[in-house]
Amino acid sequence: MPADEEFKRFKQVREELNLTQAAFAEELGISATTADIERGRTRIPGQVVKELLKKYHINPLWLFGESTQKFLHSDKLSVSPKVVTVDSAGNENIVLVNAKAAAGYPSNIGDAQWFESLPAFGIPLPEYRNASFRGFQVDGDSMSPVLQSGEWIVGKAVDDLENLSSKRMYVVVTNDSVLVKKVQKEGQSGFVNLVSLNPDYAPIRVDQNEIREMWQVSSKLTFNLEADTQQVSLQSLHNDVKELKEEMKKLAK
């Protein structure tokens, strides 16, 4: 491999991250910009190689042309519940986490007493058997119009990140937050993008290693059942279009 290939690959990583030379330098803890490295004037420091591996999972062997595997990953990540509670009969509870409690969830994720202090209940339906479930209160409008602030969702525990569906919604518990989002894997990079349904919110890029728990949204509880007469259903719209087509056919004759 040509000696300058490592500099091209270094630049490739920066461009794929959509960072300026100055911003990339700041991410890697080096002064000014990465211009000298990209031009081949300066060798890539060992500390930079370490940061590329730590922050972006870049394989050092790939960087220097000794491997075709660009990313290195940790062992299979477990995102299963750290604590579950049971009722007096030994059946697993559905613990309810309101918006206020969610703020303390990440820091108490392994504290059984904290979870036992939260309200809990059970649902005697087959859909809620043979798995762990947890209730979370929606806070904000990032997932509107499907989920409204104040509604409750029930999530089914996810064991790992291998078989996520881009069509489903998930409660994602990170080191410092509890978020309800759609989840999109970012190739083999070790990162995922947390996507809102509301287009006003930009995706959030998260390292998979920062995810502590994940719950697939399976149902929701809502208390706003008023009919909105201003909304036109898809079925009525379809019927209107069908009638319009029939009228146009008649006029054409």
PyMOL commands that set and color helices and strands:
alter all, ss='L'
color gray80, all
select helices_A, chain A and resi 5-16+21-28+35-38+46-56+60-63+99-102+106-108+112-116+126-128+208-210+234-252
alter helices_A, ss='H'
color red, helices_A
select strands_A, chain A and resi 94-97+120-121+133-137+152-157+169-174+178-185+191-195+204-207+211-221
alter strands_A, ss='S'
color yellow, strands_A
deselect
rebuild
show_as cartoon
